[in-house]
């Protein structure tokens, strides 16, 4: 991606972004190619700020996902269960900040996240055990590392502070169980988080560029692209679409 496009945006600090509360929030994900993303970024530059920390505007992330030996969390999604959880450790690479997170999806489609700051990535401490026991549906002893994911993120905030966009590129997956890897080098995942009562500046540009809404779970799709042993019925259409955007079949 041409990162020079990002320099055309006015900066906003992480502290200033806290003003974007989005109490009546709608979250929508979109998939597109890198060339189309670059065009979108050009169109949004007059209406959005970009998160800037010490001159950095593109931030590397590292995530480790946990699941049971029988892939229970993956299978809940594969079977279309509306109420489900994901458990992960996430590292903000530049600051070496680590969080243990539990994401809960309810039957209304809403996602609530619990997280705590932890000392290091992938460490199974008493803090890990207590947090899992208190907030998850799983026993910590049955959880194991399944997938790690790396990507780079851009965060935009509109000038009226009514919405936020996160844009993920350079997605890479590594399956811990079988050591398989995959990359989505030409695919970008955009998530629009907006106040549902206020028109969105981004939405008109997304529509104009024919960037359509498309659900995308990094954990589930990472497993789809790195394992041939799992059922993928629910994700097959999404897999084909991602491969089309990427420009090639992603072989296991």
C-alpha positions, 0 to 999 in steps of 0.5 A: 500500500502507498503509505504516503496517502496517510500523510494527507490526513490531519492527525489525532492523538489516542487521547483525543479519540476518546471523545468518540463514544458512539453510545448507539453504535452500529458496526459493519465490516467491509472487504476490498482490495488494496488499490480500491482501499487507496482510492477510498483513503484519498476520498476520505482525507478531507473528512477524517482525522488519522490516529498518530502516535509519535509520527506513526500512522500505521500500527502493527498488531499481533494476536493469539487466539485460544480454543478447545482441542475440539475447536468449540469456539470455531464450531459455534460460529460454523454452526451459526450459533448467535451466542458465542465467545472468542478468547485472545491475547493481543499485542500492540507491537510498538508499545509492547502492550499486551491484553487478554480479551474475551469477546461475547456476541449476544443473540442481538448481534451485539459484541461486548468485550472484556479485557485486562492488561497482562505482562506478556504475550501467551503467558498462562499466569494466575491472572489468566486463570482468574480472568478466564474463570470469571468471565468466560464459558470455558475452563482455562485448562481446556484452552490452548493456542490455535492461531496467531494473526499479524496485521497492520492497522490504520484508524480514522475518526470523522471530523464530527466525532460520530464514527471511527474506521479501522482498516487492517492490511497485510493480514498473515495467519499461522496455525499453531497446531499444524504450522501452516501459514497463509497471507492475504496480501491484497485484501483489506478489512475495513470496520465502520463503527458509527452512531446509528442516528447520524449520516456517515461520510464514509458510507457514501464513498464505500457505496460509490466504490462498490465496497460491500458489507461482508462479515469477516472473523479473523480467527475463523477465516484464519483457521479456514485458510490454514486447516483442511480438517475443519468443516467450512460450510458457513465460510465457503462463500466468504473464502471464495470471495476473499480468494477472488479479492486476493487474486489467487486461490489460497492453498493449504 
